[in-house]
Amino acid sequence: MESVWFVLLAVMVTVYVVLDGFDLGSGALHLIVARKEEEREEVTSAIGPVWNGNEVWLLASGGVLFMAFPKVYAGAFSGLYFGLILVLWLLIGRGLALELRHQLDNPLWRSACDVIFSLSSLGLAVVFGVAIGNVVRGVPLNAEGYFSLPLFNILNWYALLVGIFGLVVLATHGATFLAFKARGKVRERAAVIGRRLWWVQLVLFFGLIGPTYAVREDMLENLFDHPWTLVFPLLATGALVALFVYQRRRLFGRAFLASALFILGILTTMAAGLYPNVLPAREGNPNGLTVDNAAADSYGLEVALVWWSFGMLLTAGYFIYAYRLFFRAPAGEDARASGLESH
């Protein structure tokens, strides 16, 4: 049952990154792809119907972590408290910028909201990447399952490298989304940026293999010890190739799907490599929190699974309806440009 909840937690985190990832990526590129008021209005309108709902998956992931692995929740949120507060402020700033942008018909006000929206989106992408980097690297857990990391220890070289990679991945995801959803000059700029970022993404994707092996050797060994898990890095590699092909063919709908699969491949690779660790300790430290020593009692997990399944059915129904209603190619665009042509 503990392993089931590990998988469910990984699924929910992945869904959040895929869905809110294109929001964050679009926001990070907001001031680059949109240079006029009409263009910036187009970008915010593209994500407007769904961005708030996408963030629900972040809260839901935190709730699952608290319920299924309370020791991990307590240890991670206390040890990375500064990062948590930073995430909250960035989420607040981003949300206020989007919601209040139209409250005053003043160019200066709208420009200020656009800057806050872009910088907070960029900051969130980096901070989430840094958090993942610290999890992969491991934290200095004590015997009680707690740790404390000063700011500059959180911002270590490996975590910053993963943070940059996370920003590039989400910016590419956002650019691909805007190339699919927007039109005119916004679409063309997003398509060009997406193609350029693909090369940076490629270099960082393979370039991180060595540093990851240096900070957590057992992660890569774990993958090779269980050969079936190699399907996850192969998925990421195949999706990266597909993204390149579809971007060049201007099949932006399919390119966006490939970008989502690339993120899926990365995060599932990380989860498979870390298992059974939920919050690993630094290499050589025996105090890591695993699915065995950090999970809630079995009865609670069994009862929660019933209610989680019911809640996910309702959530899935809502999101299918919302995305069928709002997540469509722009009216008047030809099917080939959006990548949704039928055969």
MARVEX-801680 format. One record per residue (C-alpha): x, y negated, z. Coordinates in steps of 0.5 Angstrom, whole numbers. Layout:
N
xx  yy  zz
X  Y  Z .
...
***
This chain:
343
xx  yy  zz
0  0  0 .
6  -5  2 .
9  -4  -5 .
2  -5  -8 .
2  -12  -5 .
9  -13  -7 .
6  -12  -15 .
0  -16  -13 .
4  -22  -11 .
9  -22  -17 .
3  -22  -21 .
0  -28  -18 .
6  -32  -18 .
7  -30  -25 .
0  -32  -27 .
2  -39  -24 .
8  -40  -27 .
5  -38  -34 .
-1  -43  -33 .
2  -49  -29 .
8  -48  -33 .
6  -51  -39 .
3  -57  -35 .
9  -58  -32 .
13  -58  -38 .
8  -62  -42 .
9  -67  -36 .
17  -67  -36 .
17  -69  -44 .
11  -74  -43 .
15  -80  -44 .
19  -77  -50 .
14  -74  -54 .
9  -79  -53 .
11  -86  -54 .
5  -90  -55 .
-1  -91  -51 .
-6  -87  -55 .
0  -81  -56 .
0  -81  -48 .
-7  -81  -47 .
-7  -75  -52 .
-2  -71  -48 .
-6  -72  -41 .
-12  -70  -45 .
-9  -64  -47 .
-8  -61  -40 .
-14  -65  -37 .
-19  -60  -37 .
-14  -54  -34 .
-8  -57  -30 .
-12  -58  -23 .
-15  -50  -24 .
-8  -48  -25 .
-5  -50  -19 .
-10  -46  -15 .
-6  -40  -17 .
0  -43  -13 .
-4  -44  -7 .
-7  -37  -8 .
0  -34  -8 .
2  -37  -2 .
-5  -34  1 .
-3  -27  -1 .
4  -28  2 .
2  -30  9 .
-3  -25  9 .
1  -19  6 .
8  -21  8 .
7  -26  14 .
14  -25  17 .
17  -27  10 .
12  -33  10 .
14  -35  17 .
22  -34  15 .
22  -37  8 .
17  -43  10 .
21  -45  16 .
28  -44  13 .
26  -48  6 .
22  -53  10 .
25  -59  6 .
24  -56  0 .
16  -55  2 .
15  -62  4 .
19  -64  -3 .
14  -59  -7 .
8  -62  -3 .
10  -70  -5 .
11  -68  -12 .
5  -64  -13 .
1  -70  -9 .
5  -75  -14 .
3  -72  -20 .
-4  -71  -18 .
-5  -78  -16 .
-2  -80  -23 .
-6  -76  -27 .
-13  -78  -23 .
-11  -85  -22 .
-9  -87  -29 .
-15  -89  -32 .
-18  -93  -25 .
-14  -100  -28 .
-14  -102  -35 .
-7  -105  -34 .
-1  -103  -38 .
4  -104  -32 .
-1  -99  -28 .
-1  -94  -33 .
6  -94  -35 .
8  -93  -27 .
3  -87  -27 .
6  -84  -33 .
13  -85  -30 .
11  -82  -24 .
7  -76  -28 .
13  -74  -32 .
18  -75  -26 .
14  -71  -21 .
13  -65  -27 .
20  -65  -28 .
22  -65  -21 .
17  -59  -19 .
20  -55  -25 .
27  -56  -22 .
25  -55  -15 .
21  -48  -16 .
28  -46  -20 .
32  -48  -14 .
27  -44  -10 .
28  -38  -14 .
35  -38  -15 .
36  -38  -7 .
31  -32  -7 .
36  -28  -12 .
42  -30  -8 .
39  -29  -1 .
39  -33  5 .
42  -32  12 .
37  -29  15 .
38  -27  23 .
36  -21  26 .
29  -24  28 .
28  -26  20 .
29  -33  21 .
34  -38  18 .
36  -45  17 .
39  -48  10 .
41  -55  10 .
40  -59  4 .
46  -58  1 .
46  -51  2 .
40  -50  -1 .
43  -54  -7 .
48  -49  -8 .
51  -48  -15 .
47  -42  -17 .
41  -45  -15 .
42  -51  -19 .
44  -47  -25 .
37  -43  -24 .
34  -50  -23 .
36  -52  -30 .
34  -46  -33 .
27  -46  -30 .
27  -54  -33 .
29  -52  -40 .
24  -46  -40 .
18  -50  -37 .
20  -55  -42 .
20  -51  -48 .
13  -48  -46 .
10  -55  -45 .
13  -57  -52 .
10  -50  -55 .
4  -52  -52 .
3  -59  -55 .
5  -57  -62 .
-1  -52  -61 .
-6  -57  -58 .
-4  -64  -60 .
-3  -67  -67 .
0  -72  -71 .
7  -75  -69 .
6  -72  -62 .
6  -65  -65 .
12  -66  -69 .
16  -69  -64 .
14  -63  -59 .
15  -58  -65 .
22  -61  -66 .
24  -61  -58 .
21  -54  -58 .
26  -51  -63 .
32  -55  -60 .
31  -53  -53 .
30  -46  -55 .
38  -46  -56 .
39  -48  -49 .
34  -43  -47 .
38  -38  -51 .
45  -40  -48 .
42  -40  -41 .
38  -34  -41 .
44  -29  -43 .
49  -34  -39 .
46  -33  -32 .
47  -25  -33 .
54  -26  -30 .
53  -31  -25 .
47  -27  -22 .
51  -21  -22 .
56  -25  -18 .
51  -27  -13 .
47  -20  -12 .
51  -14  -15 .
45  -10  -13 .
40  -13  -17 .
43  -11  -24 .
45  -4  -21 .
37  -3  -19 .
35  -4  -26 .
40  1  -29 .
38  6  -23 .
31  6  -25 .
31  6  -33 .
24  4  -34 .
25  -3  -31 .
29  -4  -37 .
22  -5  -41 .
22  -12  -37 .
29  -15  -40 .
27  -12  -46 .
20  -16  -46 .
24  -22  -45 .
29  -21  -50 .
23  -19  -55 .
19  -25  -53 .
25  -30  -54 .
26  -27  -61 .
19  -28  -63 .
19  -35  -60 .
24  -37  -65 .
21  -34  -71 .
14  -37  -70 .
17  -44  -68 .
20  -44  -75 .
14  -41  -79 .
10  -47  -75 .
5  -41  -72 .
4  -45  -65 .
-1  -41  -62 .
3  -35  -63 .
9  -38  -61 .
6  -41  -54 .
4  -33  -53 .
11  -31  -54 .
13  -37  -49 .
8  -34  -44 .
11  -27  -45 .
18  -29  -44 .
16  -32  -37 .
13  -26  -36 .
19  -22  -38 .
24  -26  -33 .
20  -26  -27 .
18  -19  -28 .
25  -17  -29 .
27  -21  -22 .
22  -17  -18 .
24  -11  -21 .
31  -12  -19 .
30  -15  -12 .
25  -9  -10 .
24  -7  -4 .
26  -14  -2 .
21  -19  -1 .
26  -24  2 .
33  -22  1 .
39  -23  6 .
46  -25  3 .
50  -19  0 .
53  -16  6 .
47  -18  11 .
43  -12  14 .
37  -17  16 .
33  -17  9 .
26  -17  9 .
23  -12  5 .
16  -9  4 .
17  -4  9 .
19  -9  15 .
16  -15  13 .
9  -13  11 .
2  -13  15 .
-1  -7  18 .
-4  -2  13 .
-11  -2  15 .
-11  -10  14 .
-8  -9  7 .
-13  -4  5 .
-19  -8  7 .
-15  -14  4 .
-15  -11  -2 .
-22  -10  -3 .
-24  -17  -2 .
-18  -19  -6 .
-21  -15  -12 .
-27  -18  -11 .
-24  -25  -11 .
-20  -24  -17 .
-26  -21  -21 .
-29  -28  -20 .
-23  -32  -21 .
-22  -28  -28 .
-29  -30  -30 .
-28  -37  -29 .
-21  -38  -32 .
-24  -34  -38 .
-30  -38  -39 .
-26  -45  -38 .
-20  -43  -43 .
-25  -41  -48 .
-28  -47  -47 .
-22  -52  -47 .
-16  -48  -50 .
-18  -49  -57 .
-14  -52  -63 .
-15  -59  -65 .
-21  -60  -69 .
-20  -60  -76 .
-13  -57  -76 .
-12  -51  -81 .
-11  -44  -78 .
-4  -43  -80 .
-2  -49  -76 .
-5  -47  -70 .
-2  -40  -71 .
-9  -37  -70 .
-10  -35  -77 .
-14  -28  -78 .
-12  -22  -83 .
***
